[in-house]
């Protein structure tokens, strides 16, 4: 009898602890589109922002890409400098690529590089197997290992914080590099688009299997790309299949809170612009982080049990 009571008491305590843990909030930082400009101008304020983030001691940070402007060199030296910046984060930082560090590198003022060669260099340098960047990296699972059919896409990553699933997906600005006039670019787009769709589907399947309370998806691109009305994704959009036909309907079907974080347009926004079957998808929230001249990050607190699960606070000095 005493053994039974003891076991019952332990079970009740374990259940209480599990319930408490499940209800815990998650606090992280999102930033992107920085540093922009010459090192002597852009590096000092960016490094000061990193120190502010370090002082907050978030669970981790997410850099949503464009770690350089679209008019600076895509050199190995630039890549090394930005890898060093990620090493200044005392905690973990997860990075997803932007267009400025590979798709735009063919421009003369970027050094006239082969974009696909620069993409390969990013994958080799910035995505160590099984872990994030930063001084205290966290364990991450990449698409290259979780879905071996997409072994190239080590930059697509996922990890858990409590009952919240975090996912990065390689979707970039400038219409996701959907450039039909360049056969090589078009071929790369369709392969990456197929991988991104598979990764998003796998994320919702995993969230369903493990009873996730919420999901956070991070990418670089502004999926609306100045189009009107915002909620539509025409066929010439590089976001039609991955966002309009995959993320939006899957989020609507799942019904639990989903936060899509992106950069690209450099203006803070927190809204619900998505529609599915002409109805607003209110559980899918969009957070667009500042960037470029606005060198601030966003601290995000996730409380999946709240009717308003996403709380944000700007970090840094107003420009």
C-alpha positions in Angstrom: 0.0 0.0 0.0 2.8 2.4 0.9 4.5 1.5 -2.4 1.3 2.2 -4.3 0.9 5.6 -2.6 4.5 6.4 -3.2 4.2 5.6 -6.9 1.0 7.5 -7.1 2.6 10.5 -5.4 5.6 10.4 -7.7 3.3 10.1 -10.7 1.3 13.1 -9.6 4.4 15.1 -9.0 5.8 14.2 -12.4 2.5 15.2 -14.0 2.5 18.5 -12.2 6.1 19.2 -13.2 5.3 18.3 -16.8 2.3 20.6 -16.8 4.4 23.4 -15.4 7.1 22.8 -17.9 4.6 22.7 -20.7 3.2 26.1 -19.6 6.6 27.8 -19.5 7.2 30.6 -21.9 10.0 30.8 -24.4 12.0 34.0 -25.0 14.2 34.5 -28.0 15.5 37.3 -30.2 15.0 37.8 -34.0 17.0 40.1 -36.2 18.1 40.4 -39.8 19.2 42.6 -42.7 22.3 43.7 -40.9 25.0 44.8 -40.9 24.6 46.9 -44.0 27.4 49.2 -45.4 31.1 49.6 -45.0 32.6 47.9 -42.0 33.8 51.1 -40.4 30.2 52.4 -40.3 28.1 49.3 -39.9 30.1 47.0 -37.7 30.3 49.1 -34.5 26.5 49.6 -34.1 25.9 45.9 -35.0 28.4 44.7 -32.4 26.8 47.0 -29.9 23.4 45.4 -30.7 24.9 41.9 -30.2 26.1 43.0 -26.7 22.6 44.2 -25.9 21.2 40.9 -27.0 23.9 39.1 -24.9 22.8 41.0 -21.8 19.2 39.8 -22.3 20.3 36.2 -22.2 17.6 34.8 -24.5 17.2 31.1 -25.1 18.7 31.7 -28.6 18.7 34.2 -31.4 17.6 33.9 -35.0 19.2 35.9 -37.8 16.9 35.8 -40.8 19.5 36.5 -43.4 21.0 39.4 -45.4 24.1 39.7 -43.3 25.4 42.2 -45.8 23.9 44.8 -48.0 23.1 44.2 -51.7 25.8 46.5 -52.9 28.9 45.1 -51.0 31.3 42.4 -51.9 30.4 38.7 -51.5 34.0 37.9 -50.7 35.4 35.2 -48.5 36.7 38.0 -46.2 33.1 39.2 -45.8 31.8 35.8 -45.0 34.6 35.3 -42.5 33.7 38.7 -40.8 30.1 37.7 -40.5 30.9 34.3 -39.1 33.0 36.1 -36.5 30.0 38.3 -35.7 27.9 35.2 -35.1 30.7 34.0 -32.8 30.1 37.2 -30.7 26.7 35.9 -29.6 27.3 34.5 -26.1 24.3 32.2 -26.5 23.1 30.3 -29.6 22.3 31.9 -32.9 20.5 30.2 -35.8 21.0 31.7 -39.3 19.0 31.3 -42.5 20.5 32.7 -45.7 19.3 35.9 -47.5 19.5 36.9 -51.1 22.3 39.5 -50.5 24.8 36.8 -49.6 24.3 34.7 -52.7 21.6 35.4 -55.3 22.8 39.0 -55.8 26.5 38.2 -55.9 26.7 38.3 -59.7 26.4 42.1 -59.6 29.6 44.0 -60.4 29.5 45.9 -57.1 29.2 42.5 -55.3 32.4 41.3 -57.0 30.8 39.4 -60.0 30.7 36.0 -58.2 28.9 32.9 -59.3 25.8 32.9 -57.0 25.7 29.1 -56.9 29.3 29.0 -55.8 28.6 31.5 -53.1 25.6 29.4 -51.9 27.8 26.4 -51.7 30.3 28.4 -49.6 27.6 29.5 -47.2 26.5 25.9 -46.7 30.1 24.8 -46.0 30.9 27.6 -43.6 27.7 28.5 -41.7 26.0 25.2 -41.0 28.0 22.9 -38.8 26.3 19.5 -38.6 23.8 19.1 -35.8 24.3 22.4 -34.1 23.7 26.2 -34.3 26.2 29.0 -34.3 27.1 31.1 -31.3 29.3 30.5 -28.3 26.8 28.2 -26.7 25.3 26.4 -29.6 22.0 24.4 -29.4 21.3 21.1 -31.1 19.4 21.4 -34.4 18.2 18.9 -36.9 18.8 19.7 -40.6 16.7 18.7 -43.6 19.8 17.0 -45.0 19.7 14.4 -42.2 16.0 14.3 -41.4 15.0 14.0 -45.1 17.9 12.3 -46.9 16.2 12.9 -50.3 17.1 16.6 -49.7 20.7 16.1 -48.6 21.8 19.4 -50.1 19.7 21.5 -47.8 21.6 21.6 -44.5 20.5 25.2 -44.0 16.9 24.2 -43.4 16.9 23.4 -39.7 14.5 22.7 -36.8 14.6 22.5 -33.0 12.4 22.5 -30.0 12.1 24.9 -27.1 9.6 23.4 -24.7 6.5 22.5 -26.6 7.3 25.0 -29.4 8.7 23.8 -32.7 11.1 26.2 -34.5 11.9 25.8 -38.2 14.1 27.7 -40.6 13.3 27.5 -44.3 15.5 28.9 -47.2 13.2 31.4 -48.9 14.9 34.6 -50.0 14.0 38.0 -51.3 13.9 39.2 -54.8 11.0 36.9 -55.5 12.8 33.9 -54.0 15.3 34.0 -57.0 12.6 32.8 -59.3 14.4 34.1 -62.4 13.1 32.4 -65.6 15.5 34.2 -67.9 18.4 32.3 -66.3 18.1 28.5 -66.7 20.6 27.8 -63.9 18.8 30.1 -61.5 15.4 28.6 -62.5 16.6 25.1 -62.0 18.0 26.0 -58.5 14.7 27.7 -57.6 12.5 24.7 -58.5 14.8 22.3 -56.6 14.9 24.5 -53.5 11.2 25.2 -53.7 10.5 21.5 -53.7 12.8 21.0 -50.7 11.2 23.9 -48.8 7.7 22.6 -49.4 8.8 19.1 -48.1 10.4 20.7 -45.1 7.3 22.7 -44.2 5.1 19.7 -44.6 7.4 17.6 -42.4 7.3 20.4 -39.7 3.5 20.3 -39.4 3.6 16.5 -39.4 6.1 16.6 -36.6 4.1 19.2 -34.7 1.0 17.0 -35.0 2.9 13.9 -33.8 4.5 15.5 -30.8 1.5 17.7 -29.9 3.3 21.0 -30.3 1.6 24.0 -28.7 2.9 26.5 -31.3 5.3 26.8 -34.2 7.8 29.5 -35.3 8.9 29.5 -38.9 11.8 31.8 -39.9 13.0 32.9 -43.4 14.5 35.9 -45.1 12.0 37.0 -47.7 9.1 39.4 -47.5 6.6 37.0 -49.1 4.4 39.8 -50.3 7.2 41.6 -52.1 5.2 44.8 -52.5 2.3 43.0 -54.2 -1.3 44.0 -53.8 -3.5 42.8 -52.4 -1.3 41.3 -49.8 -3.0 37.9 -49.3 -2.7 36.8 -52.9 0.1 34.8 -54.4 0.0 35.0 -58.3 1.6 32.2 -60.3 4.7 34.4 -61.1 5.3 34.8 -57.4 8.3 32.8 -56.1 6.3 32.3 -52.9 3.1 30.9 -54.4 3.9 27.2 -53.8 5.9 27.4 -50.6 3.8 30.0 -48.8 0.5 30.4 -50.5 -0.1 26.7 -51.2 1.8 25.1 -48.3 2.4 27.2 -45.2 -0.9 29.1 -45.2 -3.2 26.1 -45.7 -1.2 23.9 -43.3 -1.3 26.5 -40.6 -5.1 27.0 -41.1 -5.7 23.3 -40.9 -3.5 22.9 -37.8 -5.3 25.7 -36.0 -2.6 26.3 -33.3 -0.4 29.5 -33.2 2.1 29.9 -35.9 4.5 32.8 -36.2 6.3 33.5 -39.5 9.4 35.7 -39.0 11.0 37.4 -41.9 13.1 40.4 -42.9 13.8 41.9 -46.3 11.6 45.1 -46.1 13.3 46.5 -43.0 10.1 47.8 -41.3 8.7 46.4 -38.1 5.4 44.7 -38.5 3.3 42.3 -36.4 0.0 41.4 -38.2 -2.2 38.7 -39.6 -2.2 39.3 -43.4 -2.8 35.8 -44.6 -6.0 34.4 -46.0 -7.0 30.8 -46.9 -10.1 30.2 -49.0 -10.8 34.0 -48.7 -10.9 33.8 -44.9 -8.3 35.3 -42.6 -5.9 32.8 -41.0 -5.9 34.4 -37.6 -3.6 31.8 -36.0 -0.9 32.6 -38.5 0.9 35.8 -37.5 3.6 37.6 -39.4 6.6 39.3 -37.7 8.7 41.4 -40.0 11.9 42.5 -38.2 13.7 45.9 -38.7 17.0 46.1 -40.5 19.3 48.1 -42.8 19.5 51.6 -41.2 17.3 50.5 -38.3 19.8 48.4 -36.4 17.4 46.9 -33.9 16.3 43.4 -33.0 13.1 42.0 -31.7 12.7 40.1 -28.4 9.9 37.6 -28.8 8.2 35.9 -25.8 6.1 32.9 -26.7 3.2 31.9 -24.4 1.3 29.2 -26.2 -1.4 29.1 -23.5 -2.3 32.7 -24.0 -5.0 34.1 -26.4 -2.2 36.4 -27.6 0.8 34.0 -27.7 3.3 36.4 -29.2 4.7 39.4 -27.2 7.4 41.5 -28.8 9.8 44.2 -27.6 12.3 46.2 -29.7 16.0 45.9 -28.6 18.5 48.6 -29.5 18.7 52.3 -30.1 16.1 54.0 -32.4 17.8 55.4 -35.5 
